[in-house]
Amino acid sequence: MESLLGAYTAELKKRIRGWGADLVGVADIAALEGLRVEPLDLLDPFSRAIAIAVRLPRVIFQGIEDRPTPLYKAAYETANRLLDEIAFKTAVHLEDAGYESLPIPASQILDWEGLYGAVSHKAVARVAGLGWQGKSLLLVTPQYGPRVRLVTVLTQAPLDPDSPLENRCGECNNCRDACPAEAIKGVNTEHHYKDREEALFFSRCVDQTVNRFAKLPGIGTPICGICIKVCPYAD
C-alpha cells in the first residue's frame, strides 16, 4: 500500500505537471551538503528541494551550427518564464498547505564572473533523479537529453525524495568534439564532478558564451546550444 507521504508526493508532482512541467523530482536537502549556494544559509530552513524541468522543442536546435540563433534564445527565455511561473505556483500551493517554500529563479545570475546563481538547478535535478551530469556539465535526462531548462523550489513539505540515476554517457564524446571553444575535456564521472575544472576548461566556455555569443545580434545572453544539439539522447 502506498504510504501517505508517497501519495502526497505523487499528487504534488501530478499537479506540477499539470501546470506545464515535463519532469518533476524531489531531492533530500541533506544530499546537497557542500553545494555552493548564495546566501550561504539558503538551504538551512528547508528539508526538500523540488526539481522541475520543461523540455525545449528539438527543432529549435536544428538551426544551430556554430553559434546560437535568435530562435533558440527566444525558446530559452520562454522556457525560463514558464519555469518561474510553475515554481511560483508550487511555492504558493505548498505555503497554503502550511509549508514554507521558496522558488529560486530559473536563470538568475548573481555572480557574473563565475556565472553562479543562488543554487545549481542542475545539481538539484541530478540528486532529484531527473538525469545525470554529462561531460558538458549539463543535466542529461533519459527522455529529452540535455534539451531541458530547470528550476528549483526549496520547501519544508514532507515529500518522498527520489534517487539519482546512473550516468549513461559512457564513451560518447559528441559534446567534446562539437564544442567550438574546445572547453569540454571528455572526462566521465560516476556521480558528479568535484568542480567545474574537472570536466571543463571553464574559462574557455565563459569566453565563448559571454564575450562572443552574448554579443551577437539577437542573442544578448550567455548561451550556446551546440553541445545540446549533438547529444544523442532523445534524438
C-alpha positions, -999 to 999 in steps of 0.1 A, spaced: 0 0 0 13 34 -9 22 55 21 5 88 28 39 105 22 42 88 -12 7 96 -21 11 133 -12 43 135 -32 27 118 -62 -3 142 -61 20 172 -59 41 160 -89 9 155 -109 -3 190 -100 31 205 -111 30 186 -144 -5 200 -149 10 235 -147 33 227 -176 63 208 -162 76 178 -182 97 163 -154 95 167 -116 117 152 -89 124 156 -52 159 159 -36 167 155 0 185 187 11 209 166 32 222 151 -1 231 186 -13 256 193 16 286 212 3 268 226 -27 277 263 -34 247 285 -26 240 322 -22 234 332 6 254 306 25 224 297 47 200 294 18 192 257 23 191 258 61 154 263 67 144 235 42 143 197 41 135 191 4 142 207 -30 118 201 -59 135 200 -93 112 209 -122 121 207 -159 105 217 -191 117 205 -225 128 226 -254 114 217 -288 140 196 -307 136 215 -339 149 247 -322 184 231 -322 183 222 -359 192 257 -369 222 258 -347 255 253 -365 284 272 -350 265 297 -328 232 302 -310 203 315 -330 177 341 -321 150 314 -323 169 294 -297 173 325 -275 136 331 -277 127 295 -267 153 296 -239 137 327 -224 101 314 -229 111 282 -210 126 302 -182 94 323 -178 73 292 -178 95 276 -151 94 307 -129 56 306 -131 54 269 -123 78 274 -94 59 303 -81 26 284 -82 42 254 -65 56 275 -37 23 293 -31 4 260 -32 27 245 -6 26 276 16 -12 274 16 -8 238 28 13 251 57 48 245 44 72 274 39 86 272 4 110 293 -18 111 294 -56 146 300 -70 145 318 -104 153 296 -134 180 318 -149 191 345 -124 229 351 -124 242 365 -91 279 362 -98 287 371 -134 324 363 -130 317 327 -122 282 325 -137 267 314 -105 230 317 -94 216 312 -59 218 274 -63 227 250 -91 195 237 -106 215 211 -124 229 197 -91 195 197 -75 179 179 -105 206 153 -105 200 144 -69 163 145 -75 167 118 -102 158 138 -133 191 129 -151 228 126 -147 257 151 -151 270 149 -186 306 156 -198 294 191 -207 283 196 -171 247 198 -183 220 176 -169 212 148 -193 177 133 -190 167 99 -204 136 114 -220 149 147 -236 187 145 -233 200 180 -222 172 197 -241 156 210 -209 155 241 -187 153 237 -149 140 255 -118 141 247 -81 116 251 -52 130 248 -17 104 236 8 97 223 43 70 199 29 74 163 39 80 148 5 93 114 -5 128 120 -21 139 104 -54 172 88 -61 199 98 -86 202 80 -119 232 61 -132 254 81 -155 249 68 -191 273 89 -211 298 61 -214 324 65 -242 303 92 -261 322 124 -267 299 142 -291 297 173 -269 335 174 -265 341 171 -303 315 197 -312 324 224 -287 337 254 -307 358 266 -277 373 232 -271 362 236 -235 349 201 -228 376 177 -216 357 145 -222 361 132 -187 334 110 -173 321 108 -138 301 82 -119 281 107 -99 293 143 -102 325 163 -107 343 177 -77 344 211 -95 339 226 -129 375 224 -139 375 186 -136 351 185 -166 358 218 -184 383 244 -193 357 267 -178 373 300 -188 371 289 -225 333 283 -221 328 317 -205 349 335 -231 328 319 -259 294 324 -244 298 357 -225 324 376 -247 314 363 -281 279 347 -284 262 371 -260 273 400 -282 258 386 -314 227 403 -328 195 390 -314 212 370 -286 223 392 -257 227 364 -231 254 338 -225 240 308 -243 254 284 -269 233 252 -276 259 234 -297 267 207 -272 230 203 -265 223 197 -302 248 169 -306 238 149 -276 224 115 -288 199 112 -260 163 117 -270 171 121 -307 
